[in-house]
Amino acid sequence: QPITRIGREPSLNDLVLAHGWVSRQHARIYADRWPLRIQDMRSSNGTLVNDRPLAPEEIRPLADGDIIAIGPFRLRYEASPPPPPPAENQRPPVILHGEPAPLAEAPPPLPPEPPFIGEERPRPPLQPWVGIPRDASRWLQYLPPIYSEDDFLGRFLLIFEDLFSPIEQIVTHFSLFLDPRTAPEAFIPWLNDWLAEIVDERWPIRTQRELLQHVSQLYQARGTKRSLEEYLRICTGCKAEIVENDQGPYTLKVVLRTEGRAVDGAMVERIVRANCPAHIAYRIEIA
């Protein structure tokens, strides 16, 4: 293989050296061409080649018999002979006797394309990226004026401005990621983790967004009748009726009016158990 990765982490390396002195990604050996080379990947305790330290990210060729020291391990490199170079001006052997080899049959011609029926629509012109100038980069304003005398640098910087613009847009508008209504769908699990996993990731994304949007009010009123009714309404889409002291003190009855909708009873049980005071006995009716 062209690259051999050496380190402590089994999932990241080809050669695993399990020891605390070995970094998770310690070194690499490149075998894509001759001679082989070794590189230290900014390891914590460094890499030695013949008792000489290897600078971080320095690539050094290996010779036969070199000793590589990684933590408490010492590896000896034994080089195999390089493959012989191809012979120059080598002619194919001439066959003096025998019948000539048959020629390969030509593939059959492709069928003609069917005629186009209707009016051909012209291709739309390429649209420039939104917010990216076309002639010169805006980064020139941060450089001394002498660099603006030639238009080459302005066009050259457009490459990097185009690469970093998505990251710049994310940083500028990161507040949208913190709002459940505008956050990308892939960012919703992060918000859920920050808010003590109040939603179940198996629920529809619309339900998750609405519940995270009202999480502040739900947490402030947690353990009350109003909070439990609102929680069930958001998660099930059904109206919930809470009857307190139904069968005596410290009892609660939850009546969920589904109106024919399919409701997961186990989910309703988990919601009531998580939001009902610990000293309250409850029972659930799904009508």
C-alpha positions as CSV (number, residue, x, y, z in Angstrom):
1,Q,0.0,0.0,0.0
2,P,1.3,3.5,-0.7
3,I,1.0,4.9,2.9
4,T,1.4,3.0,6.1
5,R,0.0,4.8,9.2
6,I,1.6,4.2,12.6
7,G,-0.1,5.1,15.9
8,R,-2.0,4.0,19.0
9,E,-5.5,4.3,17.7
10,P,-6.6,1.0,15.9
11,S,-9.3,2.7,13.7
12,L,-6.8,5.3,12.3
13,N,-3.7,3.3,11.7
14,D,-2.3,0.3,9.8
15,L,0.4,-0.5,12.3
16,V,-0.9,-0.2,15.8
17,L,1.6,0.3,18.7
18,A,-0.5,0.2,21.9
19,H,1.4,2.3,24.4
20,G,0.8,5.6,26.2
21,W,4.1,7.0,24.7
22,V,2.7,6.6,21.2
23,S,0.4,9.2,19.8
24,R,-3.0,8.4,18.3
25,Q,-1.5,9.3,14.8
26,H,2.3,9.1,15.3
27,A,4.0,8.7,12.0
28,R,3.6,7.7,8.4
29,I,5.7,5.7,5.9
30,Y,5.3,6.5,2.2
31,A,5.9,3.7,-0.2
32,D,4.5,5.2,-3.4
33,R,8.0,5.5,-4.9
34,W,11.6,4.6,-4.3
35,P,13.2,5.2,-1.7
36,L,10.6,4.8,1.1
37,R,10.2,7.9,3.3
38,I,9.0,8.5,6.9
39,Q,7.2,11.5,8.4
40,D,6.5,12.4,12.0
41,M,2.9,13.6,12.4
42,R,3.5,16.1,15.2
43,S,3.6,13.3,17.8
44,S,3.9,14.1,21.5
45,N,7.1,12.2,22.2
46,G,8.6,12.4,18.7
47,T,10.2,9.9,16.3
48,L,13.8,8.9,16.2
49,V,15.7,7.5,13.1
50,N,19.0,6.0,14.0
51,D,18.8,7.9,17.4
52,R,18.4,11.2,15.6
53,P,15.1,13.1,16.3
54,L,12.8,13.7,13.3
55,A,11.5,17.2,13.1
56,P,7.6,17.5,13.1
57,E,6.2,16.8,9.6
58,E,9.7,16.4,8.2
59,I,9.9,13.7,5.5
60,R,13.2,11.7,5.5
61,P,14.2,8.9,3.2
62,L,14.9,5.5,4.7
63,A,17.9,3.3,4.0
64,D,18.3,-0.4,4.6
65,G,19.0,-1.1,8.2
66,D,17.6,2.1,9.7
67,I,16.3,1.9,13.2
68,I,13.0,3.7,13.8
69,A,12.2,4.4,17.5
70,I,8.6,5.2,18.4
71,G,8.0,5.3,22.1
72,P,9.3,2.1,23.6
73,F,9.2,0.3,20.2
74,R,12.2,0.0,17.9
75,L,11.5,-1.0,14.3
76,R,14.2,-2.1,11.9
77,Y,13.7,-1.2,8.2
78,E,14.9,-3.9,5.8
79,A,14.7,-2.7,2.2
80,S,13.8,-5.0,-0.6
81,P,15.7,-4.6,-3.9
82,P,13.9,-2.1,-6.2
83,P,12.2,-3.5,-9.2
84,P,14.4,-3.6,-12.3
85,P,13.9,-0.8,-14.8
86,P,12.1,-1.7,-18.0
87,A,14.4,-2.7,-20.8
88,E,14.9,0.0,-23.4
89,N,14.3,-0.6,-27.1
90,Q,12.9,-4.0,-26.4
91,R,11.3,-5.4,-29.5
92,P,8.6,-8.0,-29.5
93,P,9.8,-11.5,-30.6
94,V,9.4,-12.3,-34.3
95,I,7.4,-15.4,-35.1
96,L,9.1,-17.2,-38.0
97,H,6.7,-20.1,-38.4
98,G,3.1,-20.6,-37.7
99,E,-0.2,-19.1,-38.7
100,P,-0.8,-15.4,-38.1
101,A,-3.1,-14.6,-35.1
102,P,-6.6,-13.7,-36.1
103,L,-7.6,-10.1,-36.0
104,A,-10.1,-9.0,-33.4
105,E,-13.5,-8.3,-34.7
106,A,-14.6,-4.7,-34.8
107,P,-17.4,-3.8,-32.4
108,P,-20.8,-3.3,-34.1
109,P,-21.7,0.3,-34.9
110,L,-23.8,2.2,-32.4
111,P,-27.5,2.7,-33.4
112,P,-28.2,6.3,-34.6
113,E,-29.7,8.6,-32.0
114,P,-33.5,9.2,-32.4
115,P,-34.4,12.6,-33.9
116,F,-35.2,15.4,-31.5
117,I,-38.9,16.3,-31.5
118,G,-39.9,19.8,-30.3
119,E,-38.1,23.0,-29.9
120,E,-34.6,22.9,-28.5
121,R,-34.2,25.0,-25.4
122,P,-31.1,27.1,-25.1
123,R,-28.8,26.4,-22.2
124,P,-29.0,29.1,-19.5
125,P,-25.8,31.1,-19.1
126,L,-23.6,30.4,-16.1
127,Q,-24.5,32.5,-13.1
128,P,-21.7,33.9,-10.9
129,W,-21.6,33.0,-7.2
130,V,-23.7,35.3,-5.0
131,G,-21.5,37.8,-3.2
132,I,-18.3,37.0,-5.1
133,P,-16.9,39.7,-7.4
134,R,-15.8,38.7,-10.9
135,D,-12.9,41.1,-11.6
136,A,-10.9,41.4,-8.4
137,S,-11.0,40.1,-4.9
138,R,-12.3,42.2,-2.1
139,W,-9.3,41.0,-0.1
140,L,-7.1,43.6,-1.9
141,Q,-8.4,46.3,0.4
142,Y,-6.5,44.7,3.3
143,L,-3.1,44.8,1.4
144,P,-0.8,47.7,0.6
145,P,-1.9,49.7,-2.5
146,I,1.1,48.5,-4.5
147,Y,-0.5,45.1,-4.8
148,S,-3.5,46.6,-6.6
149,E,-1.4,48.0,-9.5
150,D,-1.5,44.6,-11.4
151,D,-4.9,42.9,-11.8
152,F,-3.3,39.4,-11.6
153,L,-3.2,39.3,-7.8
154,G,-6.9,40.4,-7.6
155,R,-8.0,37.6,-9.8
156,F,-5.6,35.1,-8.1
157,L,-7.1,36.0,-4.7
158,L,-10.6,35.2,-6.0
159,I,-9.7,31.5,-5.8
160,F,-9.2,31.7,-2.0
161,E,-12.1,34.1,-1.5
162,D,-14.4,31.6,-3.2
163,L,-13.1,28.7,-1.1
164,F,-13.4,30.6,2.3
165,S,-16.7,32.4,1.6
166,P,-19.0,29.6,2.7
167,I,-17.1,29.4,6.1
168,E,-17.3,33.2,6.4
169,Q,-21.0,33.2,5.7
170,I,-21.5,30.5,8.4
171,V,-19.6,32.5,11.0
172,T,-21.4,35.7,10.1
173,H,-24.9,34.2,10.3
174,F,-24.2,31.6,13.0
175,S,-27.2,33.0,15.0
176,L,-29.5,31.3,12.5
177,F,-28.0,27.9,13.6
178,L,-29.1,28.6,17.2
179,D,-32.8,29.2,16.2
180,P,-34.7,26.0,15.9
181,R,-36.9,27.5,13.1
182,T,-33.9,28.3,10.8
183,A,-31.2,25.8,11.9
184,P,-30.2,23.2,9.3
185,E,-31.7,19.8,9.9
186,A,-28.3,18.3,10.6
187,F,-27.8,20.9,13.4
188,I,-31.0,20.0,15.3
189,P,-29.3,17.1,17.2
190,W,-26.7,19.5,18.5
191,L,-29.4,21.8,19.9
192,N,-31.1,18.8,21.4
193,D,-27.9,17.8,23.2
194,W,-27.4,21.3,24.6
195,L,-31.0,21.2,25.9
196,A,-30.7,17.9,27.8
197,E,-32.1,15.8,24.9
198,I,-35.7,17.0,25.4
199,V,-36.8,15.6,22.0
200,D,-36.5,12.2,20.4
201,E,-34.6,12.1,17.2
202,R,-37.1,9.6,15.7
203,W,-39.9,12.2,15.8
204,P,-40.7,14.3,12.7
205,I,-38.3,17.2,12.2
206,R,-41.2,19.7,12.3
207,T,-42.1,18.4,15.8
208,Q,-38.5,18.6,17.0
209,R,-38.2,22.2,15.8
210,E,-41.5,23.3,17.5
211,L,-40.6,21.6,20.8
212,L,-37.1,23.1,20.8
213,Q,-38.6,26.5,20.1
214,H,-40.8,26.3,23.2
215,V,-38.2,24.6,25.4
216,S,-37.7,27.7,27.6
217,Q,-41.3,28.0,28.5
218,L,-41.7,24.2,29.1
219,Y,-38.7,24.1,31.4
220,Q,-39.9,27.0,33.4
221,A,-43.3,25.5,33.9
222,R,-42.1,21.9,34.2
223,G,-44.2,19.7,36.6
224,T,-47.4,21.8,36.1
225,K,-50.6,21.0,34.3
226,R,-50.0,23.7,31.7
227,S,-46.6,22.4,30.8
228,L,-47.7,18.8,30.4
229,E,-50.7,19.8,28.2
230,E,-48.5,21.9,25.9
231,Y,-45.8,19.1,25.8
232,L,-48.3,16.5,24.7
233,R,-50.0,18.8,22.2
234,I,-46.7,19.5,20.4
235,C,-45.5,15.9,20.4
236,T,-48.8,14.2,19.4
237,G,-50.8,17.0,17.7
238,C,-53.8,16.0,20.0
239,K,-55.5,17.9,22.8
240,A,-54.7,16.6,26.3
241,E,-56.9,17.0,29.3
242,I,-55.3,16.8,32.7
243,V,-57.6,15.9,35.7
244,E,-56.0,16.5,39.0
245,N,-56.9,14.5,42.2
246,D,-58.9,12.1,40.1
247,Q,-58.7,9.2,42.6
248,G,-57.8,11.1,45.7
249,P,-54.9,13.4,46.7
250,Y,-51.7,13.2,44.6
251,T,-53.4,11.5,41.7
252,L,-53.5,12.5,38.1
253,K,-55.5,11.4,35.0
254,V,-54.3,12.2,31.5
255,V,-57.0,12.0,28.8
256,L,-55.6,12.3,25.2
257,R,-58.2,13.1,22.5
258,T,-56.7,11.5,19.4
259,E,-59.7,11.9,17.1
260,G,-58.7,8.9,15.1
261,R,-55.0,9.7,14.8
262,A,-52.3,7.1,15.4
263,V,-50.5,7.9,18.7
264,D,-47.6,6.0,20.2
265,G,-48.7,5.0,23.7
266,A,-45.1,4.3,24.9
267,M,-44.1,7.8,23.8
268,V,-47.0,9.3,25.8
269,E,-46.0,7.3,28.8
270,R,-42.4,8.5,28.6
271,I,-43.5,12.2,28.3
272,V,-45.9,12.0,31.3
273,R,-43.3,10.2,33.5
274,A,-40.6,12.7,32.7
275,N,-42.8,15.8,33.3
276,C,-45.0,14.6,36.2
277,P,-43.9,15.3,39.8
278,A,-42.3,12.2,41.4
279,H,-44.9,12.0,44.2
280,I,-47.9,12.0,41.9
281,A,-49.5,8.7,40.7
282,Y,-50.9,9.0,37.2
283,R,-52.9,7.0,34.7
284,I,-53.3,7.6,31.0
285,E,-56.4,7.2,28.8
286,I,-56.1,7.5,25.0
287,A,-59.5,8.1,23.5
